[in-house]
Amino acid sequence: MKKYLNIDLKLLDLEKISKINTDLLIVGCYKGNSSGKIIKILDQASHGAIKKIIKRGDHKGLIGTSLSIPTLQGVKSERVNILGCGERTKVKSLEQAIKIISNAVQSAKSSGSKDAYIILPRIKLNNQNDQWLSYQIGLIAESSCYSYTPKLGKSKNNLTKLKKITVIFTESKNNINDLKKELLKGQITGQGVNVAKELGNLPGNICTPSHLAKESKAASQKYNNLSCKVLGEKEMSKLGLDCLLSVGEGSAQESKLICLEYKGSSKNKKPFVLVGKGITFDTGGISLKPGNAMDEMKYDMCGAASVLGTLQIVAAMKLPLNVTGIIPAAENMPGSKATKPGDVVKTLSGKTVEILNTDAEGRLVLADALTYAKRYKPDTVIDIATLTGACLVALGNATSGLLSNNDVLAKSLYNAGLNAGDRAWQLPLWDVYQKDLDSNFADIANIGGRAGTITAACFLSRFTEDFTWAHLDIAGTAWIQGKMKGATGRPVPLLTEYLLNQIK
């Protein structure tokens, strides 16, 4: 995994703040708090310059605002940036705290500085401590400095000159080594997020099923405790993964089933299995999508990208768990051999599926992958997929959809998402929706009903009856549209938090 930043953490006496020699000193300030300890010391060193600025109204302390001071007499730093942290009494949620951290990192990134020191005021949250803060700083700093780097025809330079961030804790009661460990974990998680971003951003002619297999094998070679097995079409056909194979029939690209195994615990410990949808490009097949924004269908493998990113995080952290990643990879094209609406295919489980819409292909590859997961005798199985446009309608771009056959697992994922700042919301998986998938010609139809996100999960649930399972629909969260178009790396932070919690 590529490392973008050198991140350090120090415990420092407040009196020494004005003597820090750096390109940029970022100091957090609450609204109307000109008497805060950090501001007070800088004000004394600069002979009252800071208070004058605040009293004059040049800086109001609102979240998202900042004031850059090129030179400040009595302060060694070349530049000082006063960063707004909002009202102290209103910083009560993890989301607000994460926003403050993100603004600090973004301020450093956009400054043009090579190195920066960040000193934030105390952020007191009921359920969190400085270790959580250290982890988030590492994650946000590393993932924020990602830039798309492949050289496809012309040189692309990194968008930031920033090479090092030093975070100063001034009042922490935690051991410095404990804080540094959490900072490192956060940075490793950020690197895994960036792995998922990079794979998602690659064009479909580069990131094919074979490319995903190649990247998975390369990852297994980096870590001694990570192994990789790739099944081609002939091997899958012998095993009976006909449902998965049906999706790639119209493509010249060979479909793959990629299996990554991380073994960090004893053999008798059941693995946590992650299954990521890997449709490297989705035209919709014979049920062709509209041409508008079809280029974004290169992101239909973001579930697979999140699995590959998370497995590398687990391996890099050497977590005492067993974790398996399964990636069913295919390209959905409208070729002469493509599956047609009305075709019936047999799944690995033995159930038959009537394919009413070839654009509902993600659930087809997942059906066989979920059945294949049974052979690992899993503790839990979580599938991650850009599955339904209906999820985007229901939850927008901020929240992933969460459905499960086990409320304990669903709650664990919900809480992990909250804690990681990578939220998911549980939707019902009730029997009343199952009838929408009835078929006159097969055991199950691949579409049905108006509640598209729920009925898609109902389809998957038919292949998860033998284990504890949850489904994350990331159709709205896997990438951003518009001017800042690009993969987000979600839900890698959620998955990592969930797995870390299994140790605890």
PAGU-856813 format. One record per residue (C-alpha): x, y, z; residue number from 1. Coordinates in steps of 0.2 Angstrom, whole numbers, plus 5000, padded with zeros to 4 digits. Example, Ala and Ser with C-alpha at 12.3 -4.5 7.8 and 13.67 -1.06 7.14 Angstrom:
c1,c2,c3,pos
5062,4978,5039,1 .
5068,4995,5036,2 .
***
This chain:
c1,c2,c3,pos
5000,5000,5000,1 .
5006,5017,4995,2 .
5011,5029,5009,3 .
5007,5048,5005,4 .
5012,5056,5021,5 .
5025,5055,5036,6 .
5014,5058,5051,7 .
5021,5060,5068,8 .
5013,5064,5085,9 .
5021,5073,5100,10 .
5016,5078,5117,11 .
5022,5096,5120,12 .
5022,5109,5133,13 .
5010,5123,5128,14 .
5024,5136,5132,15 .
5034,5129,5118,16 .
5021,5132,5105,17 .
5028,5148,5099,18 .
5045,5141,5097,19 .
5040,5127,5084,20 .
5050,5129,5068,21 .
5039,5124,5053,22 .
5032,5130,5037,23 .
5014,5130,5044,24 .
5007,5130,5061,25 .
4988,5126,5062,26 .
4980,5131,5078,27 .
4962,5127,5081,28 .
4951,5140,5089,29 .
4933,5139,5096,30 .
4921,5152,5092,31 .
4923,5168,5103,32 .
4937,5159,5112,33 .
4951,5172,5112,34 .
4956,5167,5130,35 .
4959,5148,5126,36 .
4976,5142,5132,37 .
4984,5139,5115,38 .
4978,5156,5108,39 .
4983,5165,5124,40 .
5001,5159,5122,41 .
5002,5163,5104,42 .
4995,5180,5108,43 .
5008,5183,5122,44 .
5022,5178,5110,45 .
5015,5190,5096,46 .
5012,5205,5108,47 .
4993,5204,5107,48 .
4992,5202,5088,49 .
4980,5187,5089,50 .
4967,5195,5101,51 .
4967,5210,5089,52 .
4963,5199,5075,53 .
4949,5190,5084,54 .
4941,5206,5091,55 .
4942,5214,5074,56 .
4931,5200,5068,57 .
4943,5194,5055,58 .
4941,5177,5062,59 .
4925,5171,5069,60 .
4929,5153,5074,61 .
4916,5145,5063,62 .
4919,5127,5057,63 .
4925,5127,5039,64 .
4933,5145,5041,65 .
4952,5149,5043,66 .
4963,5164,5044,67 .
4981,5163,5037,68 .
4994,5174,5044,69 .
5010,5175,5034,70 .
5021,5181,5047,71 .
5018,5183,5066,72 .
5031,5192,5076,73 .
5037,5182,5091,74 .
5032,5165,5083,75 .
5045,5154,5074,76 .
5033,5146,5062,77 .
5034,5154,5044,78 .
5015,5155,5044,79 .
5001,5153,5056,80 .
4983,5147,5051,81 .
4969,5149,5064,82 .
4956,5136,5061,83 .
4938,5138,5066,84 .
4932,5124,5077,85 .
4914,5131,5080,86 .
4906,5132,5097,87 .
4914,5122,5111,88 .
4898,5116,5118,89 .
4891,5111,5101,90 .
4905,5098,5097,91 .
4895,5084,5103,92 .
4895,5072,5089,93 .
4909,5061,5080,94 .
4904,5069,5064,95 .
4908,5086,5070,96 .
4924,5081,5077,97 .
4929,5072,5061,98 .
4924,5088,5051,99 .
4936,5098,5062,100 .
4950,5086,5059,101 .
4947,5085,5040,102 .
4947,5104,5039,103 .
4964,5105,5048,104 .
4972,5092,5036,105 .
4964,5100,5021,106 .
4971,5117,5027,107 .
4988,5109,5028,108 .
4986,5101,5011,109 .
4980,5116,5001,110 .
4993,5128,5009,111 .
5008,5123,4998,112 .
5018,5119,5013,113 .
5030,5104,5014,114 .
5027,5101,5032,115 .
5014,5107,5045,116 .
5011,5106,5064,117 .
4993,5104,5069,118 .
4987,5109,5087,119 .
4968,5107,5090,120 .
4959,5112,5106,121 .
4953,5098,5117,122 .
4938,5089,5108,123 .
4928,5081,5122,124 .
4916,5068,5117,125 .
4907,5056,5129,126 .
4912,5040,5121,127 .
4929,5044,5114,128 .
4946,5048,5119,129 .
4963,5054,5113,130 .
4966,5037,5106,131 .
4951,5038,5095,132 .
4956,5056,5090,133 .
4974,5049,5085,134 .
4967,5035,5074,135 .
4955,5047,5065,136 .
4969,5060,5062,137 .
4980,5046,5054,138 .
4965,5040,5043,139 .
4960,5057,5038,140 .
4977,5064,5034,141 .
4982,5049,5024,142 .
4966,5047,5014,143 .
4965,5066,5011,144 .
4982,5066,5002,145 .
4977,5053,4989,146 .
4978,5059,4971,147 .
4975,5049,4956,148 .
4992,5044,4950,149 .
4992,5032,4935,150 .
5001,5039,4920,151 .
4989,5036,4905,152 .
4997,5046,4891,153 .
5003,5060,4901,154 .
5012,5064,4917,155 .
5002,5067,4932,156 .
5010,5075,4947,157 .
5003,5074,4965,158 .
4991,5088,4969,159 .
5000,5092,4986,160 .
5017,5096,4991,161 .
5014,5091,5009,162 .
5025,5077,5015,163 .
5024,5078,5034,164 .
5011,5082,5047,165 .
5016,5083,5065,166 .
5001,5082,5077,167 .
5003,5090,5094,168 .
4994,5084,5110,169 .
4996,5097,5124,170 .
4984,5090,5138,171 .
4983,5071,5135,172 .
4984,5059,5149,173 .
4987,5045,5138,174 .
5004,5037,5135,175 .
5013,5044,5120,176 .
5017,5026,5113,177 .
4998,5021,5114,178 .
4993,5037,5105,179 .
5006,5033,5091,180 .
5000,5016,5089,181 .
4983,5022,5086,182 .
4989,5035,5074,183 .
4999,5022,5064,184 .
4983,5011,5064,185 .
4973,5026,5057,186 .
4986,5029,5044,187 .
4986,5011,5038,188 .
4967,5012,5037,189 .
4969,5027,5026,190 .
4981,5018,5015,191 .
4968,5004,5013,192 .
4955,5017,5009,193 .
4967,5024,4995,194 .
4969,5006,4988,195 .
4950,5006,4986,196 .
4950,5023,4978,197 .
4964,5019,4966,198 .
4955,5003,4959,199 .
4939,5012,4958,200 .
4946,5026,4948,201 .
4955,5016,4935,202 .
4946,5015,4918,203 .
4936,4999,4914,204 .
4949,4995,4900,205 .
4963,4994,4913,206 .
4954,4987,4928,207 .
4947,4971,4921,208 .
4943,4955,4931,209 .
4961,4949,4926,210 .
4968,4966,4933,211 .
4959,4963,4950,212 .
4966,4946,4950,213 .
4983,4952,4947,214 .
4982,4966,4961,215 .
4975,4953,4973,216 .
4990,4941,4969,217 .
5002,4956,4971,218 .
4995,4960,4988,219 .
4997,4942,4994,220 .
5015,4943,4989,221 .
5018,4958,5000,222 .
5011,4949,5016,223 .
5017,4932,5023,224 .
5000,4930,5031,225 .
4990,4933,5016,226 .
4987,4920,5002,227 .
4977,4922,4985,228 .
4968,4909,4974,229 .
4960,4914,4958,230 .
4948,4903,4948,231 .
4945,4905,4930,232 .
4930,4901,4919,233 .
4934,4883,4916,234 .
4937,4880,4935,235 .
4921,4889,4939,236 .
4911,4879,4926,237 .
4917,4863,4934,238 .
4911,4868,4951,239 .
4894,4874,4945,240 .
4896,4893,4947,241 .
4884,4896,4932,242 .
4875,4911,4939,243 .
4891,4920,4940,244 .
4897,4915,4923,245 .
4881,4920,4915,246 .
4885,4938,4919,247 .
4901,4938,4909,248 .
4895,4928,4894,249 .
4894,4944,4882,250 .
4912,4950,4887,251 .
4929,4946,4879,252 .
4936,4948,4897,253 .
4937,4932,4907,254 .
4927,4931,4923,255 .
4936,4927,4939,256 .
4933,4921,4957,257 .
4946,4929,4968,258 .
4949,4922,4985,259 .
4960,4930,4998,260 .
4964,4922,5015,261 .
4972,4930,5029,262 .
4977,4919,5044,263 .
4981,4929,5059,264 .
4973,4916,5072,265 .
4973,4898,5075,266 .
4965,4886,5062,267 .
4950,4882,5073,268 .
4945,4900,5073,269 .
4931,4903,5061,270 .
4935,4917,5048,271 .
4926,4933,5045,272 .
4921,4933,5027,273 .
4920,4948,5016,274 .
4912,4946,4998,275 .
4914,4961,4986,276 .
4905,4963,4970,277 .
4918,4965,4956,278 .
4908,4970,4940,279 .
4923,4980,4932,280 .
4911,4988,4920,281 .
4892,4987,4919,282 .
4883,4992,4903,283 .
4868,4983,4909,284 .
4870,4969,4896,285 .
4855,4966,4885,286 .
4845,4977,4896,287 .
4856,4991,4891,288 .
4858,5006,4903,289 .
4855,5024,4896,290 .
4871,5032,4889,291 .
4871,5047,4901,292 .
4884,5045,4915,293 .
4888,5027,4909,294 .
4906,5030,4912,295 .
4903,5029,4930,296 .
4899,5011,4929,297 .
4918,5008,4930,298 .
4914,5010,4949,299 .
4903,4995,4949,300 .
4918,4985,4956,301 .
4920,4997,4972,302 .
4913,4982,4983,303 .
4928,4972,4977,304 .
4940,4986,4979,305 .
4934,4989,4997,306 .
4938,4970,5001,307 .
4955,4971,4993,308 .
4959,4987,5003,309 .
4952,4980,5019,310 .
4962,4963,5018,311 .
4978,4973,5016,312 .
4974,4983,5031,313 .
4971,4968,5041,314 .
4987,4960,5035,315 .
4997,4976,5038,316 .
4991,4977,5056,317 .
4993,4959,5059,318 .
4977,4957,5067,319 .
4974,4941,5077,320 .
4959,4936,5067,321 .
4956,4925,5052,322 .
4948,4935,5037,323 .
4943,4929,5020,324 .
4940,4940,5005,325 .
4930,4933,4990,326 .
4928,4944,4974,327 .
4917,4938,4960,328 .
4923,4948,4945,329 .
4915,4950,4928,330 .
4912,4962,4915,331 .
4893,4964,4910,332 .
4892,4967,4891,333 .
4879,4965,4877,334 .
4888,4953,4866,335 .
4881,4940,4855,336 .
4883,4927,4868,337 .
4876,4938,4882,338 .
4863,4932,4894,339 .
4845,4938,4888,340 .
4830,4943,4898,341 .
4820,4927,4901,342 .
4835,4916,4902,343 .
4835,4903,4917,344 .
4852,4899,4925,345 .
4857,4887,4939,346 .
4866,4893,4954,347 .
4880,4885,4964,348 .
4867,4882,4977,349 .
4856,4872,4965,350 .
4842,4885,4965,351 .
4837,4891,4948,352 .
4836,4910,4943,353 .
4825,4918,4930,354 .
4834,4933,4924,355 .
4821,4946,4920,356 .
4833,4960,4919,357 .
4852,4958,4914,358 .
4856,4975,4923,359 .
4852,4966,4940,360 .
4868,4957,4938,361 .
4877,4961,4954,362 .
4866,4949,4964,363 .
4869,4935,4952,364 .
4888,4935,4954,365 .
4885,4937,4973,366 .
4873,4923,4974,367 .
4887,4910,4969,368 .
4900,4919,4979,369 .
4890,4919,4995,370 .
4886,4900,4992,371 .
4905,4898,4989,372 .
4908,4906,5006,373 .
4900,4892,5015,374 .
4915,4881,5012,375 .
4925,4892,5024,376 .
4913,4889,5038,377 .
4912,4907,5042,378 .
4909,4916,5058,379 .
4900,4930,5049,380 .
4898,4935,5030,381 .
4897,4953,5024,382 .
4894,4957,5006,383 .
4898,4974,4999,384 .
4890,4980,4983,385 .
4885,4995,4972,386 .
4869,4985,4970,387 .
4854,4996,4968,388 .
4850,5014,4962,389 .
4835,5013,4974,390 .
4848,5014,4989,391 .
4854,5031,4982,392 .
4835,5037,4981,393 .
4832,5031,4999,394 .
4848,5036,5008,395 .
4857,5048,4996,396 .
4876,5049,4995,397 .
4880,5050,5014,398 .
4874,5033,5020,399 .
4876,5015,5015,400 .
4861,5003,5015,401 .
4862,4989,5028,402 .
4852,4973,5028,403 .
4855,4957,5038,404 .
4848,4941,5044,405 .
4855,4944,5061,406 .
4851,4959,5071,407 .
4867,4958,5082,408 .
4878,4958,5067,409 .
4868,4973,5060,410 .
4870,4983,5076,411 .
4888,4979,5076,412 .
4890,4986,5059,413 .
4879,5001,5062,414 .
4890,5005,5078,415 .
4906,5003,5068,416 .
4900,5014,5055,417 .
4895,5028,5067,418 .
4912,5026,5076,419 .
4922,5027,5060,420 .
4912,5041,5052,421 .
4907,5029,5038,422 .
4888,5027,5042,423 .
4876,5014,5037,424 .
4857,5013,5040,425 .
4847,4997,5043,426 .
4833,4993,5031,427 .
4820,4979,5034,428 .
4822,4962,5028,429 .
4805,4956,5031,430 .
4796,4940,5023,431 .
4783,4951,5016,432 .
4795,4957,5002,433 .
4801,4939,4997,434 .
4785,4936,4987,435 .
4790,4950,4975,436 .
4804,4938,4968,437 .
4792,4924,4964,438 .
4794,4916,4946,439 .
4783,4905,4936,440 .
4799,4897,4927,441 .
4812,4896,4941,442 .
4815,4895,4959,443 .
4817,4914,4960,444 .
4817,4929,4949,445 .
4831,4942,4949,446 .
4820,4957,4951,447 .
4803,4961,4958,448 .
4793,4974,4967,449 .
4796,4993,4970,450 .
4807,4992,4986,451 .
4822,4988,4975,452 .
4836,4989,4988,453 .
4826,4977,5000,454 .
4821,4965,4986,455 .
4839,4964,4980,456 .
4844,4959,4998,457 .
4829,4947,4999,458 .
4837,4939,4983,459 .
4854,4937,4992,460 .
4846,4931,5008,461 .
4840,4915,4998,462 .
4859,4910,4998,463 .
4864,4915,5015,464 .
4852,4904,5026,465 .
4866,4893,5033,466 .
4876,4907,5041,467 .
4876,4924,5049,468 .
4876,4937,5035,469 .
4874,4956,5032,470 .
4873,4966,5016,471 .
4880,4983,5013,472 .
4873,4993,4998,473 .
4886,5006,4993,474 .
4878,5012,4977,475 .
4876,5030,4985,476 .
4893,5031,4994,477 .
4906,5022,4984,478 .
4909,5037,4973,479 .
4906,5056,4971,480 .
4899,5064,4956,481 .
4902,5081,4948,482 .
4918,5091,4947,483 .
4926,5081,4961,484 .
4921,5064,4953,485 .
4930,5050,4961,486 .
4930,5034,4972,487 .
4928,5037,4990,488 .
4935,5021,4997,489 .
4920,5018,5007,490 .
4916,5007,5017,491 .
4934,5002,5021,492 .
4933,5012,5037,493 .
4917,5004,5043,494 .
4924,4986,5039,495 .
4940,4990,5047,496 .
4932,4996,5063,497 .
4920,4981,5063,498 .
4935,4969,5062,499 .
4945,4979,5075,500 .
4930,4977,5087,501 .
4930,4958,5085,502 .
4947,4958,5093,503 .
4940,4968,5108,504 .
***
